[in-house]
Amino acid sequence: MLALIPVAVLVFLSASNVYAKQPNIVFILADDYGFHDIGYHNPTAKTPNLDQLAAEGVRLENYYVQPICTPTRSQLMSGRYQIHTGLQHGIIWPPQPHCLPLSLPTMADKLKEAGYATHAVGKWHLGMYKKACWPTQRGFDSYFGYLTGSEDYYSHRRAFGMPDYPPSHKWSGLDLRENEEPTWDYRGNYSTFLFVDRAKNIISNHNKTMPLFLYLPFQAVHSPLEVPQKYKDIYSNITDKYRQTLLGMVTCMDEGVGNITQQLKDEGLWDDTVVVFSTDNGGQILAGGSNFPLRGWKGSLWDGGLHGVGFVSGGAIPEKRRGNVNLGLIHVTDWFPTLVQGVAGMDLNGTQLDGFNQWPTISQGGLSPRKELLHNIDPMFPPKTGKRRLPSSSAAFNSTIRAALRVGDWKIITGNPSNGSWISPPEDGTPSVHPNDPDSKHLWLFNIREDPNEYFDLSDVRSDKVKELLGRLDYYYQGAVPVNYPDGDPRSDPALHNNTWSSWE
């Protein structure tokens, strides 16, 4: 009988079968997770579950994120550079009437269109002044987590609003929500445990006739440095208390990731699942993190702020690709087309993106389609000596503006890239190295393939390459939308919202 079935029908049946087998997607985002804070980069960090997942998947060793929280999350969810969303400067602070532009579809919107059940658990940090900005109205079927950028791990309260908005400096409020309602029921419960338990619950109750998209942006390992004592005790040999606590938080998060992957296996979902693990930016040196041997840290345009820990694992990874290290250039904007088009198989229908579909690169070992990467252009960032400036009205880009761009192996940095020291981790015992660049310097050029730690500035000897890359920066500058960084709004005061951080418009 099979021989009598028309070829077109066989193709349809095959396509239907593929659609029915759309892989589940679990995206785990660690907060402020440093390059040197995972076991396969530094054996001092006890991360057996992450190490095993990476070893059984594809490690991404030429992978880049943004230097701070909101920019990475905005580019992950939208697939767009900051210059195309108005989020070039800083983060979204709780009192700001601002969010990821509502005109942009999110990755969750697209996966929901593709038939996925969509759930978010953890940190949002993409704006909250309108409910239309919240996860449940940006493509997620459910949400459990907090909307701001940081808070206490146990009380789930955030104190402080915005640095340059003095009225907010003593504000304080609860920031933990079940979907759109604040919940006071979890006070005293450590957030990593809470988020892992909720993720496991979502997995165990998932309707297996649908593919699952679970977005899990942990609070860990962002400050404040808090973790149950038993995890700190694992690092009792480390005398630096910040470092000891940070690594305890890392191991606690690793344990949680292991529990989630085990739940996927227990529910029979693992073999059809793609797991992505990523940091959101470089580690915060001032709060125990380490990006050694890279230069700089969180908030900087040096690779210590940008070169992220990342890998792809799960049972849906082709067996021939497991255990590979991928050196293709990949950026956080690439996850939108990679997961929506590459993994879920959905047509992007002309959606404007700055990212590339990297699924053939990851799953087949093909070359990365990305040859160029705009790290950012921030015309408001202050020079080394001075206050934040108004957005530049210059018709052309100039090298005093804070920016960084990668083209092939070459990276150019302009303006004030922030601290560029090479900081050794406390347990290493070797001295840190601090550059002696004058405050007047505002241009650097590196060959990252040959000099991944940015020791040798070639801007004076490769003026041809400087000219080429400055031309590309001007190209991006001309296409940038205006920076949107509004002042704080007094209506955001938690005291006006039952002592919770909430929307006010």
C-alpha positions in Angstrom: 0.0 0.0 0.0 2.8 2.4 0.8 4.0 2.3 -2.8 0.6 3.7 -3.9 0.8 6.8 -1.7 1.7 9.9 -3.8 5.1 11.5 -3.2 3.4 14.8 -2.2 1.5 13.0 0.5 4.6 11.3 1.8 6.3 14.7 2.0 3.3 16.2 3.9 3.3 13.3 6.4 7.1 13.6 6.9 6.7 17.4 7.5 3.9 16.8 9.9 6.0 14.3 11.8 8.9 16.8 12.0 6.5 19.5 13.3 5.1 17.1 15.9 8.7 16.5 17.1 9.7 20.1 17.5 12.4 20.1 20.1 11.7 21.4 23.6 13.8 24.5 24.3 15.2 25.2 27.8 17.2 28.5 28.0 19.1 29.0 31.2 20.6 32.4 31.7 23.1 33.0 34.6 23.5 36.5 36.0 26.9 38.1 36.3 28.6 34.7 35.6 32.3 35.2 35.0 34.4 33.5 32.3 36.6 31.9 35.1 33.8 30.8 37.3 32.9 27.5 35.5 34.7 24.2 36.1 35.9 23.6 32.5 37.7 27.0 32.6 38.7 26.8 36.2 38.8 23.6 38.3 38.4 25.6 41.5 34.8 26.2 40.6 32.8 23.1 41.4 30.2 22.8 38.6 29.9 19.1 37.8 26.5 19.4 36.2 27.4 22.3 33.9 30.7 20.6 33.0 28.9 17.4 32.0 26.3 19.2 30.0 29.0 21.1 28.1 31.0 17.9 27.6 27.9 16.2 26.1 27.0 19.2 24.0 28.7 21.9 22.0 30.9 24.5 23.9 30.8 28.0 22.5 34.3 29.5 22.9 33.9 32.5 20.6 30.5 33.6 22.1 29.7 37.1 23.1 27.0 38.8 25.2 26.6 42.5 26.3 28.5 44.0 29.3 25.4 44.5 31.5 22.0 43.0 32.3 19.2 44.7 30.4 21.2 45.0 27.1 21.9 41.3 26.9 18.3 40.4 27.8 16.8 42.8 25.3 19.0 41.5 22.5 18.2 37.9 23.5 14.4 38.5 23.4 14.3 40.8 20.4 17.3 39.7 18.2 18.1 43.4 17.8 21.2 45.4 18.6 20.8 48.1 21.3 21.2 50.8 18.6 17.9 49.6 17.2 15.9 49.6 20.4 17.0 52.8 22.1 18.7 50.8 24.9 22.2 51.9 24.2 22.8 53.4 27.6 22.9 51.6 30.9 20.1 49.4 32.2 16.4 50.0 32.9 16.1 51.2 36.4 12.9 50.5 38.4 11.7 54.1 38.4 12.2 54.6 34.6 9.1 54.7 32.4 10.8 52.5 29.8 10.8 48.9 28.5 11.8 46.8 25.5 9.9 48.5 22.7 6.4 47.1 22.5 6.5 47.2 18.7 9.1 44.4 18.6 8.0 40.7 18.8 9.9 38.7 21.4 11.4 35.2 21.0 8.5 34.0 23.2 5.9 35.6 20.9 7.4 33.7 17.9 7.7 30.4 19.7 4.1 30.7 20.9 3.0 31.3 17.3 5.0 28.1 16.5 2.9 26.1 18.9 5.1 26.1 22.0 4.0 26.3 25.6 6.0 29.3 26.9 7.1 29.8 30.5 9.5 32.2 32.2 10.9 31.8 35.7 13.3 34.3 37.2 14.6 37.8 36.5 12.9 39.9 33.8 14.7 43.3 33.8 13.2 44.5 30.5 10.9 47.2 32.0 7.8 47.2 34.0 6.1 50.7 34.0 3.2 49.3 31.9 1.7 45.8 32.3 2.1 45.6 28.5 5.9 45.3 29.2 5.6 42.3 31.5 6.5 38.8 30.5 2.9 37.6 30.5 2.1 40.2 27.8 5.3 39.6 25.9 4.7 36.0 24.8 4.9 33.9 28.0 2.0 31.8 29.1 3.2 32.0 32.7 5.7 33.9 34.8 7.2 33.4 38.3 10.0 35.8 39.2 11.0 39.4 39.7 10.7 42.4 37.3 13.6 44.6 38.5 17.4 44.0 38.2 18.4 42.8 41.7 17.0 42.1 45.1 17.5 40.1 48.3 17.6 36.4 47.7 15.5 35.6 50.8 13.1 38.5 51.4 12.6 39.2 47.7 12.6 42.9 48.4 14.5 45.5 46.4 15.7 48.6 48.2 16.9 51.5 46.1 15.6 52.8 42.8 18.0 54.7 40.6 21.4 56.3 41.1 20.7 59.7 39.6 17.1 59.9 41.0 17.7 60.8 44.7 14.0 60.5 45.7 14.2 56.8 45.1 17.3 56.0 47.1 15.4 55.0 50.2 12.5 53.3 48.4 11.9 49.6 49.1 9.4 47.0 48.0 8.6 43.4 47.4 9.4 42.2 43.9 8.2 38.6 43.4 5.2 37.7 41.2 3.0 34.8 40.2 2.1 35.8 36.7 0.9 39.4 37.3 0.1 39.3 41.0 2.6 39.9 43.8 3.2 37.0 46.1 4.3 37.3 49.8 4.3 33.5 50.3 7.9 32.8 49.7 9.7 35.2 52.1 12.6 33.4 53.7 13.0 31.0 50.7 16.3 31.2 48.7 15.6 32.3 45.1 17.7 29.6 43.4 15.7 26.9 45.2 12.4 28.7 44.4 13.2 29.0 40.7 14.5 25.5 40.3 11.4 24.1 42.1 9.1 26.1 39.8 11.0 25.0 36.7 10.7 21.4 37.8 7.0 21.8 38.4 6.5 23.3 34.9 8.3 20.4 33.4 6.4 17.7 35.3 3.0 19.3 34.5 3.8 20.0 30.8 1.3 18.9 28.2 3.6 16.6 26.1 1.5 17.1 23.0 3.1 20.5 22.7 6.7 21.5 22.6 8.0 23.4 25.6 9.9 26.7 25.8 11.2 27.3 29.3 13.2 30.5 29.9 15.1 30.4 33.2 17.0 33.6 34.0 18.5 32.8 37.4 19.1 35.6 40.0 22.4 33.8 40.7 25.1 34.8 40.8 24.4 38.6 40.9 24.9 40.5 44.1 24.0 40.6 47.0 26.3 37.7 47.9 24.0 35.3 49.7 23.9 31.5 49.8 23.2 28.8 52.4 26.3 28.1 54.5 26.8 24.5 53.3 27.7 25.8 49.8 30.2 28.3 51.2 31.7 25.4 53.2 32.7 23.7 50.0 35.2 26.6 49.5 36.5 26.9 53.1 40.0 27.0 51.7 39.4 30.3 50.0 40.0 33.1 52.4 38.5 35.9 50.4 34.9 36.0 51.7 33.4 37.6 48.5 35.0 34.9 46.4 34.1 32.1 48.7 30.4 33.1 48.7 30.3 33.8 45.0 31.6 30.3 44.3 29.1 28.8 46.8 26.4 30.5 44.8 27.8 29.1 41.6 27.8 25.5 43.0 24.2 26.0 44.3 23.1 27.1 40.8 24.9 24.2 39.3 23.1 21.8 41.6 19.8 23.3 40.5 20.7 22.9 36.8 21.4 19.2 37.5 18.0 18.9 39.2 16.2 20.5 36.2 17.9 18.3 33.6 17.1 15.2 35.7 13.5 16.3 35.8 13.5 16.5 32.0 14.9 12.9 31.9 12.4 11.6 34.4 9.5 13.1 32.4 10.8 11.5 29.1 11.5 14.9 27.6 15.3 14.9 27.5 15.8 13.2 24.1 13.7 15.9 22.4 15.2 18.9 24.2 17.8 21.6 23.4 19.3 23.2 26.4 21.1 26.5 26.0 23.2 27.9 28.9 24.6 31.4 28.8 25.8 34.2 31.1 24.3 37.7 30.6 27.7 39.5 31.0 31.1 39.2 32.5 31.7 38.5 36.2 31.6 41.4 38.7 35.1 41.6 40.1 33.8 43.8 43.0 31.4 41.0 44.0 33.7 37.9 43.9 33.5 37.1 40.1 36.4 36.4 37.9 37.0 36.6 34.1 40.6 35.6 34.2 42.7 35.7 32.0 40.5 38.1 30.1 40.8 41.8 30.4 38.2 43.9 32.3 34.9 42.8 33.9 31.2 43.5 34.0 30.3 46.8 32.5 33.3 47.2 30.3 33.9 46.8 26.6 37.0 44.7 27.1 36.5 41.0 26.5 36.2 40.3 30.2 32.8 42.1 30.1 31.7 40.6 26.8 33.2 37.1 26.1 30.6 34.9 27.7 30.3 31.4 29.1 28.0 29.5 26.8 27.1 26.0 25.5 24.3 24.0 23.9 23.4 20.6 25.1 20.4 18.2 25.4 19.3 15.0 23.8 18.3 16.7 20.6 21.9 17.6 19.8 23.1 15.3 17.0 25.4 12.6 18.5 28.3 13.4 16.1 28.3 17.0 17.5 28.5 16.1 21.1 31.8 16.9 22.8 32.7 19.6 20.2 34.1 23.0 20.8 32.7 25.6 18.5 35.0 28.6 17.6 32.6 30.4 15.3 31.7 33.9 16.1 28.3 33.8 17.9 26.4 36.6 19.7 23.4 36.7 22.0 21.3 38.3 19.2 21.7 35.1 17.3 19.5 33.0 19.7 16.3 34.5 18.3 16.7 33.2 14.8 18.6 30.1 15.9 15.9 28.9 18.2 12.8 30.2 16.3 13.9 29.4 12.8 16.7 26.8 13.3 15.3 24.7 16.2 11.5 25.3 16.0 11.5 25.5 12.2 9.3 28.6 12.0 9.4 31.0 9.2 10.6 34.4 10.5 8.3 36.1 7.9 10.5 39.1 7.3 11.1 39.9 11.0 13.9 42.4 11.2 16.8 41.0 13.1 20.5 41.7 13.8 21.1 38.0 14.7 21.9 35.0 12.5 20.6 31.5 12.5 23.5 29.6 14.1 21.7 26.2 14.2 23.6 24.7 11.2 26.8 26.0 12.9 26.0 24.3 16.2 24.2 21.1 15.0 26.2 20.4 11.9 29.6 22.1 12.5 29.2 24.6 9.6 30.9 27.9 9.5 29.3 30.8 11.4 27.4 33.2 9.2 28.4 36.0 11.5 31.5 38.0 10.3 30.9 41.2 12.2 29.6 42.1 15.6 28.6 45.5 17.0 29.2 45.4 20.7 27.5 48.8 21.2 27.6 52.5 20.5 26.7 54.6 23.6 26.8 58.3 22.9 25.7 59.1 26.5 28.5 57.3 28.3 30.8 59.7 30.2 34.5 60.1 29.2 37.2 59.0 31.7 37.0 62.3 33.4 33.6 63.8 33.4 29.9 63.3 33.9 27.3 61.5 31.7 26.8 63.6 28.6 23.8 64.3 26.5 23.4 62.2 23.4 25.9 63.3 20.8 24.5 65.6 18.1 27.5 64.9 15.9 26.5 64.1 12.3 29.4 61.6 12.1 30.8 59.0 14.5 34.0 60.1 16.3 36.4 58.1 18.4 35.5 59.9 21.7 32.1 58.1 21.7 32.1 54.8 23.7 31.8 52.0 21.2 33.3 48.6 20.3 33.1 46.5 17.1 34.4 43.2 16.0 35.1 42.5 12.3 36.6 39.1 11.7 39.5 38.7 14.1 39.8 42.5 14.6 38.2 44.5 17.5 38.2 48.3 17.8 37.3 50.1 21.0 36.6 53.8 21.2 35.8 56.4 23.9 35.8 55.2 27.6 35.6 51.4 27.7 35.8 51.3 31.6 38.4 49.5 33.7 40.8 47.5 31.6 42.8 45.7 34.3 43.7 42.0 34.2 42.5 40.8 37.6 43.7 37.5 38.9 41.2 35.5 41.1 42.0 35.6 44.8 42.7 31.8 44.9 45.3 32.2 42.2 47.8 34.1 44.2 49.3 35.9 41.3 49.3 39.8 41.1 46.8 41.6 39.0 48.0 43.9 36.2 46.8 47.4 35.6 47.3 49.3 32.4 48.9 52.7 32.3 46.9 54.3 29.4 46.5 58.0 29.8 43.1 59.4 30.4 43.3 61.1 27.0 43.5 57.8 25.1 40.2 56.8 23.4 41.2 54.4 20.7 42.4 50.8 20.8 42.8 48.0 18.2 43.3 44.3 18.8 43.6 41.0 16.9 41.4 38.9 19.1 42.4 35.6 17.6 46.1 36.2 18.1 45.6 38.2 21.3 42.5 37.1 23.1 43.5 38.9 26.4 43.9 42.3 24.7 47.5 42.9 25.6 48.8 44.5 22.4 47.2 47.6 21.1 47.8 47.8 17.4 46.1 51.1 16.7 49.3 52.9 15.9 50.7 50.3 13.5 47.5 49.3 11.7 46.0 52.7 10.7 44.5 51.1 7.7 42.5 48.7 9.9 41.5 51.5 12.2 40.2 53.6 9.3 38.2 50.6 8.0 36.6 49.8 11.4 35.9 53.4 12.2 34.0 53.5 8.9 31.9 50.6 10.0 31.1 52.2 13.3 30.0 55.3 11.5 27.7 53.1 9.3 26.1 51.8 12.4 26.0 55.2 14.1 24.0 56.6 11.1 21.4 53.9 11.5 21.0 54.1 15.2 17.7 55.2 16.8 17.9 57.9 19.5 18.9 56.8 23.0 15.9 56.4 25.3 17.0 56.9 29.0 14.2 58.7 30.8 14.3 60.3 34.2 12.8 58.5 37.2 9.1 58.8 37.7 7.7 59.5 41.3 4.7 57.3 40.5 7.0 54.3 40.6 7.4 54.5 44.4 6.5 51.1 45.9 4.8 52.9 48.8 2.1 53.8 46.2 1.6 50.1 45.2 1.1 48.2 48.5 4.9 48.3 49.0 5.6 46.4 45.8 7.5 47.3 42.7 4.8 47.4 40.1 3.5 49.2 36.9 2.2 52.8 37.3 0.8 53.6 33.8 
